[in-house]
Amino acid sequence: MNVFVDLLTLCNICILSNFLDPRTYNFPGLPYGHDVLPAHIMQHQTHDYNALSPDDHHYYSYVRGLAINLINWIHCHYVFNDTEGSLNDFTTLAHQYLHCHVRAIVAYKQRAEKENFQGVPNCSEEDLRHQARLLFSPYCVPEFQGFTFTECNDDDTLAWKGEYSPEKCVKPVDFQGMIQLTPLSCTN
């Protein structure tokens, strides 16, 4: 299972690349760490205006798509048995793990702000929440919708939770690129 957890972690980094990039919370022409203008804040909230170039935005979208394709490919070829013997599909596990990572990052930022620990300039807990809402909007990553901050708590960590045994599907689904999957698409 470690290989699959490693793959999921890599996919999460790719999916969250824009969310994790400090330039997402800065503005063109503004030196790193300098105070922002009210116009910057309004443009950021309204149009996601930031210091990322259009090429960077396209690159992050492309990498996010590759990660989602890999998750979907694994979903087509493997099922995962939990300790109770229930079958779990990879997309659901990926969905839960990605949401756990985002909640852990936001919870960390929340604790850091309470302790007055300076992190990325212009990046507050609310800014992270805003970026997460954009990421999980139906227009960005529809496969991973359903994210909610109400589930945030001190238990949120970046660690994998649960024990699963991967099992290769006897009849895998023919994967031909990005597809909308239903839970447990393959048969065993």
JOURHU-V91884 format. One record per residue. N is the residue number from 0. RES is the residue in one letter. PSI is psi in degrees with one decimal (999 if undefined). D_LAST is the distance of its C-alpha to the last C-alpha in Angstrom with 1 decimal. Layout:
n res psi d_last
N RES PSI D_LAST
N RES PSI D_LAST
This chain:
n res psi d_last
0 M -25.1 18.3
1 N -37.6 21.9
2 V -41.2 21.1
3 F -37.1 19.0
4 V -42.3 21.9
5 D -43.4 24.4
6 L -42.9 22.7
7 L -39.4 22.6
8 T -43.7 26.2
9 L -44.5 27.3
10 C -40.8 25.7
11 N -40.5 27.6
12 I -42.4 30.8
13 C -44.8 30.3
14 I -36.1 29.6
15 L 9.2 32.6
16 S -44.6 34.9
17 N -43.5 37.3
18 F -36.1 37.2
19 L -15.9 38.1
20 D 123.8 40.7
21 P -25.8 44.3
22 R -20.0 45.6
23 T -25.6 43.6
24 Y 12.8 46.2
25 N -178.6 49.3
26 F 148.8 51.3
27 P 137.9 52.7
28 G -6.7 56.2
29 L 117.0 56.0
30 P 142.3 56.4
31 Y 126.9 53.6
32 G -5.8 54.5
33 H 157.7 57.2
34 D 145.5 57.5
35 V 158.3 56.0
36 L 155.1 58.0
37 P -33.2 57.3
38 A -38.1 56.6
39 H -46.8 53.8
40 I -44.9 52.2
41 M -45.1 52.5
42 Q -36.0 51.0
43 H -45.3 48.2
44 Q -36.4 47.3
45 T -41.2 47.8
46 H 9.7 46.5
47 D 38.2 44.6
48 Y 128.3 47.6
49 N -173.7 47.3
50 A 1.6 48.2
51 L 136.9 45.1
52 S 162.2 46.0
53 P -37.0 44.2
54 D -40.8 42.8
55 D -43.3 41.3
56 H -44.9 39.8
57 H -42.3 38.2
58 Y -47.0 37.0
59 Y -37.2 35.4
60 S -42.1 33.7
61 Y -48.3 32.4
62 V -40.6 31.1
63 R -42.7 29.5
64 G -41.4 27.8
65 L -42.4 26.5
66 A -43.4 25.1
67 I -38.6 23.3
68 N -41.6 21.9
69 L -43.4 20.6
70 I -44.7 18.9
71 N -37.3 17.4
72 W -46.6 16.3
73 I -40.4 14.5
74 H -38.2 13.0
75 C -20.2 11.6
76 H -10.9 10.2
77 Y 150.5 9.3
78 V 163.1 8.5
79 F 123.0 11.1
80 N 132.4 11.7
81 D -178.6 15.3
82 T -18.2 17.8
83 E 1.6 17.4
84 G 4.4 13.7
85 S 144.5 12.9
86 L 137.6 10.3
87 N 137.9 12.4
88 D 154.0 12.3
89 F -35.1 14.5
90 T -41.2 17.0
91 T -43.0 17.9
92 L -41.4 18.4
93 A -42.1 20.5
94 H -49.6 22.4
95 Q -41.5 23.3
96 Y -42.0 24.3
97 L -46.4 26.5
98 H -39.7 28.2
99 C -42.5 28.8
100 H -44.8 30.5
101 V -44.8 32.7
102 R -38.3 33.7
103 A -40.8 34.6
104 I -43.6 36.7
105 V -41.2 38.5
106 A -39.6 39.1
107 Y -45.3 40.5
108 K -38.9 42.7
109 Q -46.4 43.9
110 R -40.2 44.9
111 A -40.6 46.6
112 E -37.5 48.6
113 K -32.4 49.8
114 E 9.8 51.0
115 N 36.4 52.6
116 F 120.6 50.6
117 Q 124.7 51.0
118 G -137.7 47.9
119 V 128.6 47.4
120 P 143.5 50.5
121 N 14.5 50.0
122 C 100.6 46.6
123 S 173.4 46.7
124 E -42.6 44.0
125 E -35.5 44.5
126 D -41.7 44.1
127 L -43.4 40.7
128 R -41.0 39.7
129 H -45.9 41.0
130 Q -37.7 39.0
131 A -41.5 35.8
132 R -39.1 36.5
133 L -43.6 36.9
134 L -41.1 33.7
135 F 15.8 31.6
136 S 158.8 33.5
137 P -17.2 31.7
138 Y -12.7 33.5
139 C -67.2 32.3
140 V 75.8 28.7
141 P -25.1 27.3
142 E -22.7 23.8
143 F 27.8 25.3
144 Q 172.4 27.7
145 G 9.6 28.4
146 F 139.5 30.3
147 T 141.9 33.0
148 F -12.5 35.7
149 T -16.9 36.2
150 E -4.2 33.5
151 C 133.9 35.5
152 N 179.2 36.7
153 D -11.8 37.8
154 D -11.5 34.3
155 D 119.1 33.2
156 T 173.7 32.8
157 L -1.4 31.1
158 A 149.0 29.1
159 W 137.3 25.4
160 K 135.2 24.7
161 G 156.9 21.9
162 E 124.9 19.7
163 Y 146.1 16.1
164 S 120.1 13.9
165 P 145.6 11.9
166 E 124.1 8.6
167 K 137.1 8.1
168 C 137.5 5.3
169 V -44.2 5.0
170 K 85.5 6.7
171 P 154.1 8.6
172 V 136.6 11.2
173 D 113.2 14.5
174 F 124.3 16.6
175 Q 33.6 20.3
176 G -165.3 22.0
177 M 122.0 22.5
178 I 156.1 20.5
179 Q 123.4 20.2
180 L 150.7 16.7
181 T 152.8 15.4
182 P 139.7 13.5
183 L 60.4 9.7
184 S -32.5 10.1
185 C 165.7 6.8
186 T 151.7 3.8
187 N 999 0.0
